[in-house]
Amino acid sequence: MEGIDHKMVSVNGITMHIAEKGPIDGPVVLLLHGFPDLWYTWRHQITGLSSLGYRAVAPDLRGYGDSDSPKSFSEYTCLNVVGDLVALLDSVAGDQEKVFLVGHDWGAIIGWFLCLFRPEKIKGFVCLSVPYKPRNPNVKPIQGFKAVFGENYYICRFQEAGKIEEEIARADPRRFLRNIFTGRTLGPSILPKNDPFGENPKPNYENIELPKWFSKEDLDFYASKFDKTGFTGALNYYRAMDLNWELTAPWTGAKIQVPVKFMTGDFDMVYTTPGIKEYVHGGGFAAAVPNLQEIVVIEDAGHFVNQEKPQEVTAHINDFFTKLQNNNKSF
C-alpha cells in the first residue's frame, strides 16, 4: 500500500518482515496479527495511526508471509515468538524504553505473553478478540479443548502435522481463506472430518459477492502469500500450545499488570463461544488483568473487527493510548 515502508530485520536467529509508517520519533505502536493473517490485516490502522503521529510497526510473525518459517512446531513457542518481538523492539524502537501494543487473535495471545514476560516494555495493550486466560495447572490446553468441545474442535483438528494442510489443499486454499475472513459462524468452530469446510458439494464461490470491507484484491494478496508459504508455519502456533503450557509453569497464577483495553465484535467467534461473555463481563477477566481499563463490544462486527470497522477501531486505539500518554508524561 502507498506510503508503507517494508524492510527485513534480523531477530532472534530469523529474518522478519515488517511494514511500518510514521515519524521516526513518533511513539511506536507494535501491531500483531493472528491466524491466518499477515501484517496486511493492519493496513488501515497503519495508515490511520501514522497520520496521528504514531510510528506503526506491523511484522509478519515467524511462519507467515515474508518472514522466515522454521520447520519444527517446537520453534513456535511463546518464548520463541516473544523473543522475536523483544529483538524487533530493540531494533526499531530506538531510545523508547516502552511501546504501545495492539494484538488480534493469535497476535492477542502473543501480546498477552509479551505483557506477562516483559511488562516493563509495554505502555499499554489494546487486545482484540482473545481475552487473557490464566494458565490452568491441572489440564493441558488440547486435553481441555477436547473435553469441552470434542475432538473436531478446530484447534484439536489442527494438531496432526500435515493432515489439515491436506484438507485445506483439497478444499482450495483461496476458498479456505475467503471463508475464514468473511464468515460469520458464531461460537466454537467445528471441523467435521468428512467435510471440514462445508464444501460438499462445492459452491461456485467466485460468484458470491464479497463484503464491502474485504475486496477481491485483499483476497488475492492473502492467497498469493499463502500460496508461497503454505499453512504449516501458521498452524504450528496451535501445535505448540501444549508446549507453551509446559514452558509457562513458572507463571502459574501470574496476572497481567499493564494497562489494557479489550475490544471485540459482537459476532466474533471467540466472544460468542460459550462461557466467554460471562468471563469477560462477569469479573473473571478483570481479576486476571487488574489494570483492565475498558471493554468495548463493537456492534455488527465479526472476528476481524479491525478490518470490518477500521475507522472505529483506530479511533478506539488512539483514544486509549492518548489517555495513557496524558496520564503519564514520562512516556
C-alpha positions in Angstrom: 0.0 0.0 0.0 1.1 3.5 -0.8 3.4 5.1 1.7 4.0 2.0 3.8 7.7 1.0 4.1 8.8 -2.6 4.1 12.0 -4.0 5.4 13.7 -7.2 6.6 15.1 -7.3 10.1 17.3 -10.0 11.7 15.8 -11.0 15.0 16.4 -14.0 17.3 18.1 -16.1 14.6 15.5 -15.5 11.9 14.7 -12.8 9.4 11.4 -11.0 10.0 9.5 -8.8 7.5 7.9 -5.7 8.9 5.7 -3.0 7.4 5.9 0.4 9.0 4.8 4.0 8.6 5.0 7.2 10.7 7.5 9.7 12.0 10.8 8.1 13.1 10.5 9.7 16.5 6.8 9.0 17.0 5.5 6.7 19.7 5.9 3.1 18.4 2.8 1.0 18.1 3.5 -2.7 17.6 0.7 -4.4 15.7 0.5 -8.2 15.9 -1.7 -10.2 13.5 -3.3 -13.6 14.1 -4.3 -16.7 12.0 -4.4 -17.0 9.1 -3.3 -13.4 8.7 -0.4 -11.1 7.9 0.8 -7.6 8.6 -1.8 -6.7 6.0 -4.6 -7.0 8.5 -3.4 -3.7 9.9 -3.3 -1.8 6.6 -6.0 0.6 7.7 -4.6 1.1 11.3 -1.0 1.6 9.9 -2.3 4.5 7.8 -4.6 5.9 10.4 -2.2 5.7 13.3 0.7 7.1 11.4 -1.4 10.1 10.4 -1.9 10.8 14.1 1.8 10.9 14.8 2.5 7.3 15.8 5.1 5.1 14.3 3.1 2.0 13.3 5.1 -1.3 13.0 3.4 -4.5 11.9 5.5 -7.6 11.4 4.7 -10.9 9.7 5.2 -13.2 12.6 7.5 -16.1 12.2 5.9 -18.7 9.9 3.9 -16.1 8.0 4.3 -14.1 4.8 7.8 -12.9 4.0 9.3 -13.8 7.4 11.2 -17.0 7.9 9.4 -20.2 8.7 11.3 -22.6 11.0 10.3 -26.2 10.3 9.6 -27.7 13.7 6.5 -26.7 15.7 8.8 -26.6 18.8 10.2 -23.4 17.3 6.9 -21.6 17.6 6.5 -21.4 21.3 5.6 -18.3 23.2 9.3 -17.9 24.2 10.4 -18.1 20.6 7.9 -15.6 19.3 8.2 -13.1 22.3 12.0 -13.4 21.8 11.5 -12.3 18.2 9.4 -9.3 19.3 11.8 -8.2 22.0 14.7 -8.2 19.5 12.5 -6.4 17.0 11.7 -3.6 19.5 15.4 -3.3 20.3 15.9 -2.8 16.5 13.1 -0.4 15.7 12.1 1.4 19.0 15.4 3.4 19.3 15.6 5.1 22.7 11.9 4.4 23.5 12.0 2.1 26.5 8.3 1.3 26.3 5.9 0.9 23.3 2.2 0.6 22.7 0.9 -2.8 21.7 -2.1 -4.0 19.7 -2.9 -7.6 19.0 -5.6 -9.6 17.3 -6.4 -13.4 17.5 -3.0 -15.2 17.9 -1.4 -11.7 18.0 -3.5 -11.1 21.1 -2.3 -14.3 22.7 1.3 -13.4 21.9 0.6 -9.9 23.2 -0.5 -11.4 26.5 2.7 -13.4 26.7 4.8 -10.3 25.9 3.0 -8.3 28.7 3.4 -11.3 31.1 7.1 -11.8 30.3 8.3 -8.2 29.7 5.8 -5.8 31.2 8.4 -3.1 31.5 8.5 -2.8 27.7 4.7 -2.1 27.3 3.0 1.3 27.9 -0.5 -0.2 27.2 -2.1 -3.1 25.3 -5.2 -2.9 23.1 -6.3 -6.5 22.8 -8.8 -7.6 20.0 -10.9 -10.7 20.3 -9.0 -13.0 22.7 -9.1 -12.3 26.4 -6.3 -13.4 28.7 -7.0 -16.7 30.4 -4.6 -17.7 33.2 -2.7 -21.0 32.9 -4.7 -24.0 34.3 -2.0 -26.1 36.1 -4.3 -29.1 36.1 -5.2 -29.5 32.4 -3.1 -29.2 29.2 -4.8 -27.0 26.6 -5.6 -29.6 24.0 -6.9 -32.1 26.5 -9.1 -29.3 27.9 -10.5 -28.3 24.4 -11.3 -31.9 23.6 -13.2 -32.4 26.9 -15.3 -29.3 26.3 -15.8 -29.1 22.6 -14.9 -32.5 21.2 -12.2 -33.9 19.0 -13.5 -32.0 16.0 -12.9 -28.6 17.6 -10.7 -26.7 15.1 -7.7 -26.4 17.5 -7.8 -30.1 18.1 -8.1 -30.8 14.4 -5.0 -28.6 13.7 -2.7 -30.8 15.9 -1.7 -33.6 13.4 1.1 -32.3 11.2 0.2 -32.4 7.5 -3.4 -33.6 8.0 -5.3 -30.3 8.0 -2.9 -28.9 5.3 -4.0 -31.7 3.0 -7.7 -30.9 3.7 -7.1 -27.2 3.0 -5.4 -28.1 -0.3 -8.4 -30.3 -1.3 -10.9 -27.6 -0.4 -8.8 -24.9 -2.2 -6.7 -22.5 -0.1 -8.3 -19.5 -1.6 -11.8 -20.7 -0.6 -10.5 -21.6 2.8 -9.1 -18.0 3.3 -12.3 -16.4 2.0 -14.5 -18.5 4.3 -12.4 -17.6 7.4 -12.2 -13.9 6.7 -15.8 -13.3 5.6 -17.7 -16.0 7.6 -20.0 -15.1 10.4 -20.3 -18.5 12.2 -20.9 -17.9 15.9 -19.4 -19.9 18.7 -16.8 -22.6 18.6 -15.5 -23.7 15.2 -16.1 -27.4 14.5 -14.5 -29.1 11.5 -16.2 -32.5 10.8 -13.7 -35.0 9.3 -15.9 -35.8 6.4 -16.4 -32.2 5.2 -14.4 -29.8 7.3 -15.1 -26.7 5.4 -18.7 -27.3 4.2 -17.7 -27.8 0.6 -19.8 -30.8 -0.4 -20.9 -30.0 -3.0 -18.5 -27.2 -3.8 -20.3 -23.9 -4.5 -19.0 -21.6 -7.2 -17.7 -19.3 -4.6 -16.2 -16.8 -7.1 -19.7 -15.7 -7.9 -20.6 -15.0 -4.3 -20.3 -11.2 -3.5 -17.6 -10.3 -1.1 -18.4 -7.9 1.8 -17.5 -4.2 1.2 -14.7 -4.3 3.7 -12.9 -7.3 2.0 -12.2 -6.9 -1.7 -11.0 -9.3 -4.3 -7.6 -7.5 -4.2 -7.4 -8.2 -0.4 -8.2 -11.9 -1.0 -5.7 -12.0 -3.9 -3.0 -10.6 -1.6 -3.6 -13.2 1.1 -3.8 -16.1 -1.4 -0.6 -15.1 -3.0 1.3 -15.1 0.3 -0.1 -18.5 1.5 0.5 -20.0 -2.0 4.1 -19.3 -1.4 4.4 -20.3 2.3 1.7 -22.9 2.8 -0.1 -23.0 6.2 2.3 -25.2 8.3 4.1 -22.3 9.9 0.8 -20.7 10.9 -0.6 -23.9 12.2 2.5 -24.6 14.2 1.3 -22.0 16.7 -1.6 -24.3 17.6 0.7 -27.3 17.7 2.9 -25.6 20.3 0.1 -24.9 22.7 0.8 -27.8 25.0 4.5 -27.0 24.9 3.6 -23.4 25.9 1.7 -24.8 28.8 4.8 -26.7 30.0 7.2 -23.8 29.5 5.0 -21.3 31.4 4.6 -23.3 34.6 6.7 -20.6 36.4 4.0 -18.1 35.6 1.1 -20.1 37.1 -1.1 -17.6 38.9 0.6 -14.6 37.4 -1.6 -11.6 36.5 -1.2 -9.1 33.6 -0.2 -5.8 35.1 0.0 -3.4 32.1 -2.9 -1.1 31.2 -5.3 -2.9 28.9 -8.3 -2.1 26.7 -10.2 -5.1 25.3 -12.3 -4.9 22.1 -14.3 -7.4 20.2 -17.1 -7.6 17.6 -20.5 -8.8 18.9 -20.5 -11.6 16.2 -16.9 -12.7 17.0 -16.5 -16.5 17.1 -14.4 -16.2 20.3 -16.8 -13.8 22.1 -19.8 -16.0 21.2 -18.1 -19.2 22.4 -20.0 -20.5 25.5 -18.6 -19.0 28.7 -16.5 -16.2 27.2 -19.1 -13.4 27.6 -19.6 -14.4 31.2 -15.8 -14.4 31.8 -15.2 -11.1 30.0 -18.1 -9.2 31.8 -18.5 -11.2 35.0 -15.3 -10.3 36.8 -13.0 -13.2 35.9 -11.2 -11.3 33.2 -10.7 -8.3 35.4 -9.4 -10.5 38.2 -6.7 -11.9 35.9 -6.0 -8.4 34.4 -6.2 -5.9 37.3 -5.4 -2.9 35.1 -8.2 -3.7 32.6 -9.5 -0.2 32.0 -12.0 -0.6 29.1 -14.1 -3.3 27.4 -15.7 -2.3 24.1 -18.1 -4.5 22.1 -18.4 -3.2 18.6 -21.9 -3.8 17.0 -22.3 -5.7 13.7 -18.7 -6.9 13.6 -17.3 -10.4 13.4 -13.9 -11.8 14.2 -11.8 -9.5 12.0 -13.1 -6.3 13.6 -10.0 -4.3 12.7 -10.8 -4.8 9.1 -14.6 -4.7 9.2 -14.7 -1.5 11.3 -11.3 0.1 10.6 -12.0 3.7 11.5 -13.8 2.8 14.7 -11.1 0.5 15.8 -8.3 3.0 15.0 -10.2 5.7 17.0 -10.5 3.4 20.0 -6.8 2.6 19.8 -5.9 6.3 19.6 -8.3 7.3 22.4 -6.8 4.7 24.8 -3.1 5.5 24.0 -3.8 9.2 24.2 -5.3 8.8 27.6 -2.3 6.8 28.8 0.1 9.4 27.5 -1.8 12.3 29.1 -1.8 10.4 32.4 1.9 9.7 32.3 4.0 12.3 30.7 7.1 10.2 31.4 6.2 8.1 28.3 
